[in-house]
């Protein structure tokens, strides 16, 4: 799911950001409708995919995922490099954290026994790599660092908070550089 959001970054270079935001809003409404309809009837193509991939809380996570992207694009549209870096950090850093943390994670984070140091380190490394495709090194590493902290300790769904926190922190670093 997360990696599919790359289309947002690609589209932001091809069409106006306001149009990308509208497309994301339409996709969000479509996603909510598909989730609702899937509860009551079989939808060709979508139902088998949803039933195979969906976690019990995935519906809410998917909604927060698109909301995080939409709000990030809205607030940081005048600094598209920051918005795109924040979105890429969400897409790839969060995915790397989950994959590495579940597979190789042994060292539990303080105050979060469901998160691992290895997962956070993967987030930091991958987040830095993808953010550095959009921004200089210092803002990229700050975004990845605060993204990893947000992923590990956010009390709200991290699909919403990661791009907002990383976008804000990278904006501050860019502003003060």
N, C-alpha and C positions, 0 to 999 in steps of 0.2 A: 504494500500500500504506500509506504513512505516514498520509495524510489519513483513511483509514478508521478509524484509532484514535480519532477524535473521539467515537465511540460510548462509549468508556470514560469520558471526561469527562462526557458527558451522563448516562450511567447512574449515575455516582457521586453525582449530585444527586437521583436518583430512588429508588435502592435502597441498602441498606447496602453499605459498601465491601467487607466480607468476601464478600458475594454477587458483587460485581463481580470480585473476585480469582478466585473459583471459576469464573465464566463465562470469564474470560481463560485460566485453566488448561485448561478444557474446549476452548476454541478452539485453544490451543497443541497439545494432543494431537490434535485433529482435523486441524490443519494438518500436523503431522508425518506422520500416517497418509496424508493426501492426497498429500503429496510422495512417500512411499514407494510407494504404490499406483500413482501416475502413472508410475513407472519401468517398470512391468511390464504395465500395461493402460490402455486408454482409458477415462477417467471422463467421462461426459457433463457438459457445462457446465464442469467444472473443468480438464480436460486442455487444451482449446483456450486457455483463459485463461492457464494456467500456461506453456504453450509459447510464447505470445505475449509475456508479461510477464517471465518468469523470466530472471535472469542466472545464470551458472554457479554463483556463490556465494550466490545468493538464498535458498536453503533455509536456510542457516546464519544469514543476516541476518534472515530472518523469525522464526526461533526466538529469536535475541537480542532482536529487537524486542519480542516478547511477554514474554520474561523480564524485559527492562528495565522494561516497564510494570508487570508483576506485582510485582517487587521494590520498585519505587518506591511503588506503592500500599500494599504491606505496611509498609515502613519509615516512610512519611509519612502513614499513614492518620489519625493524630490531628491533622494539619495538612493537611486536604484541599485547601486553596487552594494550598499549596506543591506537593503531589503533582500536582494538575491543571496548574499552571503548568509544572512539569518535563515532564509528558507533552506538553503543547502545544508547548513548545520543541522537544522531539524531533520531533514530528509535522511542524510547519511550518517550523521553523528549518533542520532537516536537509534537508528537501525544497527549500527556497529556496536553500540553499547549493549543492546539486547542480545545480539548474536554472540558476541564474545563473552558477555556476562553469564549467559545461560550455558555456554559450552565449556568455558575455561575458568569461570569465576570461582575463586576459592576464598578470597579475603573480603569479608563483609565490611561495608562502610559503617562508621560510627552512627548510631541513631537510626540506621536504615538496614535492617537485616535482610531485606529483599533485594538490595543493590550491592554490587561488588566493585572493588577497586579496579579489577581488570576491565570491567565494563566501562567504568568512568574513564580509564586511561585510553581505551579504544575510542570513546566518544571524543576525547581531547585530541587525539592524533588525527582521526578522520575528519573531525570538525575543522581543525586547523588546515588540513590539506584542501578541503573544498572551499573554505572561506578565503584562502590565499589565491584562489583563482579569480576572486572578485576585488580583493582589497590588499593593501600592503601588509607585511608580516605582523607588525605590532597590533593593528586592529583585528587581524585574523586570529592571532593567538588569544587576544583578550576575549573575543567572541566565543571561541572554542572553550576557553577556560570557564567563563560564566555560563555557557550552555551546559557543560558537564555538571557544574554545581546545581544548576536549575533542574536538569534531568534527574539528578540524585535526590534532591531535597524539596522539590516543589510540592506544596500541599494541594495544588490544583493540577489537573491533567497537563502533563508536560507538552503535549502537542499544541497547546495554547500558549504556555508560558515560555518555552524555549525560544521561538523566533522573536517574541517581544523583548525578552530580557537581553538576548544576544544583539538584537538590532539597536536597543538603547545603549548598551555598553560599547558597541563598536562605533556608534555615532558620537558618543562622548570622546572616545579615544581619537577619532578622526578630527573632531572639532578642536581638541586641545593639542594636536600634533603640530 
